[in-house]
Amino acid sequence: MISSYEIIPQKGLGDLAFGMDMEKVVSDLGEPEEVDNFESEEEMNAVLLYYWEKGVSIFFEGHTRQVVAGMETDHPDATLYGKKIIGMPQKEAIALMKANGAEEFDEEQEDGETRLSFEEQMIDFYIRDGKVAFVNWDVIVDSDGNVAVL
């Protein structure tokens, strides 16, 4: 169960924390509705668990231990810095990030969607029709499954 949809950059989502083992996440949230595995010899193994009904997807990474390395949500109760973020107009989302120390961002257009990337905070907003449709945020994880401290 997700206790809160509070997005905490470089920390997690409510009680779901970056660095948690996959077993703990599945124990807490139950079986995902869908799973994608990304395996390659050169890169770390990665798994993406989709919890469509809960409005969250969780990305795991690591060679020896796979841990939460990224999250994405489109849940209408998702908050960032105390404000509901899903459905927020693009200009307000930028102002919210600036008010919280994120001055620089990149803007990219693709397939009728805008992505606002705040690299220093490792958070991306995906904008459709001028409003935030979903948010993706992550951390850097090493091959042993340890979260890098920025």
N, C-alpha and C positions, 0 to 999 in steps of 0.2 A: 504494500500500500504506500502511496505517496502522501506524506503528511502535509506537504506544502508545495506549491508551485512557484516558490521564490527562487528565481535564477540568481545564483551567486557566482559571478565570474571567478574562474580559477579555483572554485571550491566545489560546486555542484548544483543540485536542485533539491531544495528542502533537505531531507535526510539522506538523499542519494549523493554520495561524495565521490569525486574523482579518486581513483586508486582502489576502489572497492573491487573485490573479486567477483567474477561472474556468478559463482555459486551463491554468494550472499545476496546479490541483486535478484536472482531468480527465486531464492527463498523468500525474499521480502515482497516481490511483485507478482510472483507466480510465473507460469510458463508464458512466453511471448506468443503473439499471434503469428509472427513471421520471423525467420532468421536468415541472414545472409552471411556466408563465410567468404573471406577473402584471404587466400593463402598464396604465398610465393616464397621461393627460396631466398631471394635477395632481401625481401622486406619482412617486417614483423607480421605474424599472423593477426588477422583482424576479424572480428565478428560484430555484426550489427543486429541487435534485438529490437524488434518493433512491438510496441505496446500501443496499438492503434486506439483502443477504447480508453486508455489512460492519457492519450495525447502526448506520448513521449517515445523517442527512440534513443537507444543507448549503444554507444560504440565502444568496443573493447579492443585493446591492443597489447602486444607483448609476446616475446618468444617463450620464455620459461614460465611466465605467469601472465594471464590475460586479465587486465583491469580496466575499469571505466576510464576512458580517455576523452570521450566527447559525448555530448547530449544535444538533443534537438526537441523542441516542443512547439506545438500550435494550440496548446490548451488555453481556453479563454480566460482561465484564472491565473495564468502565468504573470508574475510580477518581476520587475527589475528595478532596483533602487526604490522600492515602495510603490511603483506605478504599474498598473496593468499595461502590458506591452502589446499583446495581440490585438490588432485592430487600430493601434495607435498610428496617427498620420506620420509619414516619413519625417517631416520637419520637426515634429515633437520628439521622435525617437532620437534624432541627431542632437537636439537641444538637451534631452535627458542625459545622453552620453557626455556631452560637453560639460554639463553641470556637475558631472561626476569624474571629471579629470581626463576625459578622452577627447582630445582636440582633433586628432588626425584620423582620417578614415579614407578608404578607397571606395569608389562607386563603380559598379560594373553592371551592364545591361546584357541580358540573355533571355531569349524566348519570351519577351513581354514581362520579364521579371527583373527587378533591380536588387542587387546584393550590395549592402553596405558592410564593409569589413573594417572592424576596429582591431587591427593587428596586435597592438600592445596588450589589449584586454582579451584577445583571442575569442572575439564574439562577432558573429555575423547576423545581420537582419536581412530577411528576404521580404521584399516589398512587392505587393500586387495591388493594382488599382490605387496606388498612393498610400497604402496602409501596410503595417507589419503583418505578414501572413504566418511566418514562423521564425524562430530564433535557433541558432546553432552556436554552441560554445564548447571549447575544449581546452586541453592542457597538453604538454609534451610529456610523453612516457618513454622511458628507456627500454631496452630489450628485456630487462629483468622485471619489468612491470612497476618500476618506481616512478612516481610523479616528480618531474623536475620542478624545483622551486625557482620562480622568476624574481 
